Amino acid sequence: MWSTQSSQNAASCLGLRCLRSGHSVSWGLTATGIAVPDWERALLFDLELLGILIGLLSPFVFGVVLPLTE
């Protein structure tokens, strides 16, 4: 069974990967000038926001909420 610390680290890494991949692809598309539909840019922006949200909420969820439910 996973410990709370390893779960928090995994969630934080997931958030960082979402943020980094969304930003990298968006920056790469802008730098190369490739034309993509607006819904793809919106999807990449949502991926960045999801990464920030996961990164900010994972310490609270795994550090406060889960220990209270045990």
C-alpha positions as CSV (number, residue, x, y, z in Angstrom):
1,M,0.0,0.0,0.0
2,W,1.2,3.5,-0.8
3,S,2.0,5.9,1.9
4,T,0.5,9.4,2.0
5,Q,3.9,10.9,1.2
6,S,4.4,8.9,-1.9
7,S,0.8,9.6,-3.1
8,Q,1.4,13.3,-2.6
9,N,4.6,13.2,-4.6
10,A,2.9,11.2,-7.4
11,A,0.0,13.8,-7.5
12,S,2.5,16.7,-7.5
13,C,4.5,15.1,-10.3
14,L,1.3,14.6,-12.3
15,G,0.3,18.2,-11.9
16,L,3.8,19.3,-12.9
17,R,3.7,17.1,-16.0
18,C,0.3,18.5,-17.0
19,L,1.6,22.0,-16.6
20,R,4.9,21.4,-18.4
21,S,3.4,19.4,-21.3
22,G,0.6,21.9,-21.9
23,H,3.0,24.9,-21.8
24,S,5.7,23.2,-23.9
25,V,3.3,22.2,-26.7
26,S,1.6,25.6,-26.7
27,W,5.0,27.3,-26.8
28,G,6.2,25.0,-29.5
29,L,3.2,25.6,-31.7
30,T,3.6,29.3,-31.3
31,A,7.4,29.2,-32.1
32,T,7.0,27.1,-35.2
33,G,3.9,28.9,-36.5
34,I,1.8,25.8,-37.0
35,A,-1.8,26.7,-37.4
36,V,-4.1,24.7,-35.0
37,P,-7.8,25.1,-34.3
38,D,-8.8,27.2,-31.4
39,W,-10.2,24.2,-29.5
40,E,-6.8,22.7,-29.4
41,R,-5.3,25.8,-27.9
42,A,-8.1,25.9,-25.4
43,L,-7.4,22.3,-24.5
44,L,-3.7,23.0,-24.0
45,F,-4.6,26.0,-21.8
46,D,-7.0,23.8,-19.8
47,L,-4.2,21.3,-19.3
48,E,-2.0,24.0,-17.9
49,L,-4.7,25.1,-15.5
50,L,-5.4,21.5,-14.5
51,G,-1.7,21.1,-13.7
52,I,-1.6,24.2,-11.5
53,L,-4.8,23.1,-9.7
54,I,-3.5,19.5,-9.1
55,G,-0.1,20.9,-7.9
56,L,-1.8,23.3,-5.5
57,L,-4.4,21.0,-4.1
58,S,-2.4,17.8,-3.7
59,P,-0.6,18.9,-0.5
60,F,-3.9,19.9,1.0
61,V,-5.7,16.7,0.0
62,F,-3.0,14.3,1.0
63,G,-1.7,16.3,4.0
64,V,-4.9,17.4,5.7
65,V,-8.0,15.7,4.3
66,L,-6.8,12.1,4.1
67,P,-5.2,11.9,7.6
68,L,-8.5,13.2,9.0
69,T,-10.5,10.4,7.3
70,E,-8.4,7.6,8.8
